Amino acid sequence: MKAEHDPLASHIFVSRRSYRSVNDTKSGKRREMTARLSFDIACELGFRGSLDEWERLQGGLEILCPNNSFGGKFVNPGE
């Protein structure tokens, strides 16, 4: 018997890859739009988190580097 694929897990995998590979504008609008569209699809597939949680799952939220090794600049933990 073959196991069925989870549609939400598949969507997370594909959307995460496309989110990270998008060529963004300076203002971040392209990534923001991509996150919103994939979030809407994820909600239809059963995702119950917020948009912020979805962006964090995609690797899109920036954090302040705690050890200040980057001069206090914001860094993306997914890169």
Secondary structure, 3 states (H helix, E strand, C coil): CCCCCCHHHHHHHHHHHHHHHCCCCCCCHHHHHHHHHHHHHHHHCCCCCCHHHHHHHHCCCCEECCCCCCCCCEECCCC
